[in-house]
Amino acid sequence: MSRRRELEHHRHSLGEIREIMSSMKTLAYMETRKLARLIEAQQAVITSMAGATARVLAGYPGVLPKVEPTTSVMLLVGSERGFCGDFNHALLTRLKLLLAEHNGEPPRLMAMGHKLNMLLEQERYDCLCLDGASTADEIPASLARLVTELTGLEQEGVLALHALYHNADGELVQTQLLPPFTDMTPAGSNVLPPVINLPAAALLANLSEHYLFALLHGMLYGSLYAENHQRVTHMEGAVTHLDEEAERLNQRFNALRQEEITEEIEVILLNATNLEGGSHL
């Protein structure tokens, strides 16, 4: 009886864990649906700003100043929470490769996301660790903290900011965010200069801040989407494993119950035989 009770307790515990994981999966799925809408809108903003910038660069050649960065920073965007597979380990693996291939002084490291920060601390990386976002609603506050730190670094000189993160498709992406527009191709060669109300250099300076802000938004949205998508997949696998374990326990529970019933029948038959033997006396 005690073995069956232990199995019943274990089966009940697995059921509670399954409910929790199923709820986590549902919440992660809901977050991906919300983020998908935000990513679409943010991408439209980025595309529009990039098109406008390309027209300015084409219409006013040479307006983009040539700068020599004095401070190099690598920003890694990880997860604030766990249960998302190898999301953070993939970032750490890519970072090791990038640093091994880097020539000269290595860049300063900035990382967003509690779980990623824990990995970096275990590997003893010298890194500025920032809290990340668990939901889309937390991204503005997370972005504000990041901008504050970047503003402080810009006081030391021209900043070369590179980012390593997962895009919405779950792919690892490395991109340069600062100096702005360095990888942008002007829109055509024989383009009439657009009509602007500011000097081209001043317009690009103002536009660069808004463009960087839009890119950072899109980057954090995409990373959080990929994180939650991996969490959904991870939870689905865990729930399936729990269902299989629960079925195995069910079979074992039923087998023990059948053994107990068989033992009870044998006891009844034995008692009945003893009674019959006693009556003959």
C-alpha positions in Angstrom: 0.0 0.0 0.0 2.8 2.4 0.9 4.4 2.0 -2.6 1.1 2.8 -4.3 0.7 5.9 -2.1 4.2 7.1 -3.0 3.3 6.7 -6.7 0.0 8.5 -6.2 1.9 11.4 -4.5 4.5 11.5 -7.2 1.8 11.5 -9.9 0.0 14.3 -8.2 3.2 16.4 -8.0 3.8 15.8 -11.7 0.3 17.0 -12.5 0.9 20.3 -10.6 4.2 20.8 -12.3 2.5 20.2 -15.7 -0.1 22.8 -14.9 2.6 25.4 -14.1 4.6 24.6 -17.2 1.5 24.7 -19.4 0.6 28.1 -18.0 4.1 29.4 -18.7 3.9 28.1 -22.2 0.5 29.9 -22.7 1.9 33.2 -21.3 5.0 32.9 -23.6 2.8 32.3 -26.6 0.6 35.3 -25.8 3.7 37.4 -25.5 4.9 36.3 -29.0 1.5 37.4 -30.5 1.8 40.8 -28.9 5.4 41.2 -29.9 4.7 40.2 -33.5 2.4 43.2 -33.9 5.0 45.5 -32.3 7.8 44.2 -34.4 5.8 44.8 -37.6 5.0 48.4 -36.7 8.6 49.0 -35.5 10.0 47.6 -38.7 7.8 50.0 -40.7 9.3 52.9 -38.8 12.9 51.7 -39.3 12.3 51.2 -43.0 10.8 54.7 -43.4 13.7 56.4 -41.5 16.3 54.4 -43.4 14.7 55.4 -46.8 14.7 59.1 -45.8 18.3 58.9 -44.6 19.4 57.2 -47.8 17.8 60.0 -49.9 19.6 62.7 -47.8 22.9 60.9 -48.2 22.4 60.6 -52.0 21.3 64.2 -52.3 24.0 65.7 -50.2 27.2 63.6 -50.8 29.9 63.9 -48.2 27.6 65.3 -45.6 28.2 62.3 -43.3 31.2 63.1 -41.2 34.1 60.7 -41.0 34.8 59.9 -37.3 37.3 57.7 -35.6 35.8 55.9 -32.6 37.8 56.0 -29.4 35.8 53.5 -27.4 34.5 50.2 -28.6 31.5 48.5 -26.9 29.9 45.1 -27.5 26.2 44.9 -26.4 24.8 41.5 -25.8 21.0 41.0 -25.4 20.1 37.9 -23.4 17.1 36.8 -21.4 15.9 38.1 -18.1 14.2 34.7 -17.3 15.1 31.1 -17.9 13.3 28.1 -19.5 14.3 29.2 -23.0 16.7 26.5 -24.1 20.2 27.5 -25.2 19.2 31.1 -25.8 21.9 32.6 -23.6 24.6 29.9 -24.1 24.4 30.6 -27.9 25.3 34.3 -27.2 28.2 33.3 -25.0 29.5 30.8 -27.5 29.4 33.5 -30.3 31.0 36.0 -28.0 34.0 33.7 -27.3 34.5 33.3 -31.1 34.3 37.0 -31.7 36.8 37.9 -28.9 39.2 35.1 -30.2 39.2 36.7 -33.7 39.4 40.3 -32.4 42.7 42.1 -33.0 43.9 44.7 -30.6 42.2 45.9 -27.5 39.0 43.9 -26.8 35.7 45.9 -26.6 34.0 46.7 -23.4 31.1 44.4 -22.7 27.6 45.4 -21.8 24.9 42.7 -21.3 21.2 42.9 -20.8 19.3 40.0 -19.1 19.7 38.5 -15.7 20.2 34.9 -16.9 22.9 36.0 -19.4 24.6 38.1 -16.8 24.8 35.0 -14.5 26.6 33.1 -17.3 29.1 36.0 -17.9 29.8 36.2 -14.2 30.5 32.5 -14.0 32.9 32.9 -17.0 34.5 35.8 -15.1 34.0 38.4 -17.9 34.5 42.0 -17.1 31.0 43.3 -18.1 28.5 46.0 -17.3 25.4 44.1 -16.5 21.9 45.6 -16.9 18.5 44.2 -16.2 16.5 43.1 -19.3 12.8 43.0 -20.0 10.6 40.0 -19.2 7.6 41.4 -21.2 7.1 43.9 -24.0 5.7 46.4 -21.4 9.1 46.4 -19.6 11.1 47.3 -22.8 10.8 51.1 -22.5 12.3 51.0 -18.9 15.0 48.6 -20.0 15.9 50.8 -23.0 16.0 53.9 -20.8 18.6 52.2 -18.5 20.6 51.2 -21.6 20.6 54.7 -23.1 21.7 56.2 -19.7 24.7 53.9 -19.7 25.6 54.6 -23.3 25.3 58.4 -22.8 27.8 58.1 -19.9 30.2 56.2 -22.2 29.9 58.8 -25.0 31.3 61.4 -22.6 34.6 59.5 -23.0 34.8 60.0 -26.7 33.4 58.7 -30.0 31.6 55.4 -29.4 31.7 52.4 -31.6 28.7 50.3 -30.5 28.2 46.8 -31.8 25.3 44.5 -30.8 24.9 40.8 -30.6 21.4 39.5 -30.3 18.7 37.1 -31.6 16.4 38.5 -34.2 12.8 37.6 -34.5 13.7 34.5 -36.6 15.8 33.2 -33.8 19.1 33.9 -35.7 22.1 35.4 -34.0 22.9 38.8 -35.5 25.9 41.0 -35.1 25.4 44.6 -36.2 27.0 48.0 -35.8 24.8 50.7 -34.3 27.3 53.5 -33.7 28.6 55.5 -35.5 25.3 55.7 -37.3 24.6 55.2 -41.0 28.1 53.7 -41.7 26.7 50.7 -43.6 23.8 52.6 -45.3 23.9 52.9 -49.2 22.7 56.2 -50.6 19.5 56.0 -52.7 20.9 56.1 -56.3 23.6 58.3 -57.8 21.6 60.9 -59.8 19.0 61.8 -57.2 17.7 65.3 -56.7 18.5 66.6 -53.2 15.4 66.4 -51.0 13.9 69.7 -49.8 14.9 70.0 -46.1 14.4 72.8 -43.5 17.7 72.2 -41.7 21.3 72.0 -42.9 22.0 68.4 -44.1 24.6 67.8 -41.4 22.2 69.0 -38.6 19.4 67.0 -40.0 21.5 63.8 -40.0 22.7 64.5 -36.5 19.1 64.8 -35.3 17.9 61.8 -37.4 20.7 59.6 -36.0 19.4 59.8 -32.5 15.9 58.8 -33.6 17.2 56.1 -35.9 19.3 54.6 -33.1 16.4 54.6 -30.8 14.2 52.9 -33.4 16.9 50.3 -34.0 17.3 49.6 -30.3 13.5 49.2 -30.0 13.4 46.8 -32.9 16.4 44.8 -31.5 14.8 44.4 -28.1 11.4 43.4 -29.5 13.0 40.9 -31.8 15.2 39.4 -29.1 12.3 39.1 -26.7 10.1 37.5 -29.4 12.9 34.9 -30.1 13.3 34.2 -26.4 9.6 33.6 -25.9 9.4 31.5 -29.0 12.2 29.3 -27.6 10.4 29.2 -24.3 7.2 27.9 -26.0 9.2 25.2 -27.7 11.0 24.3 -24.5 7.8 24.1 -22.5 6.1 22.0 -25.1 9.0 19.5 -24.9 8.8 19.5 -21.1 5.0 19.0 -21.0 5.3 16.1 -23.4 8.0 14.5 -21.2 5.8 15.0 -18.1 2.8 13.4 -19.9 4.9 10.4 -20.8 6.2 10.1 -17.2 2.6 10.4 -15.9 1.5 7.6 -18.2 4.4 5.4 -17.0 3.4 6.1 -13.4 -0.2 5.4 -14.3 0.7 2.0 -15.6 2.9 1.2 -12.6 0.1 2.4 -10.3 -2.5 0.2 -12.0 -0.1 -2.8 -11.8 0.4 -2.3 -8.1 -3.3 -2.0 -7.6 -3.9 -5.2 -9.4 -1.2 -6.9 -7.3 -3.0 -5.7 -4.1 -6.4 -6.9 -5.4 -4.8 -10.3 -6.3 -3.3 -10.5 -2.7 -6.7 -9.6 -1.2 -8.5 -12.3 -3.2 -5.9 -14.8 -2.2 -6.4 -13.9 1.5 -10.2 -14.2 1.1 -9.9 -17.6 -0.6 -7.4 -18.8 2.1 -9.7 -17.7 4.9 -12.6 -19.3 3.1 -10.7 -22.6 2.9 -9.7 -22.4 6.6 -13.4 -21.8 7.5 -14.5 -24.8 5.4 -11.8 -27.0 7.0 -12.9 -25.9 10.5 -16.5 -26.7 9.8 -15.7 -30.3 9.0 -14.1 -30.7 12.4 
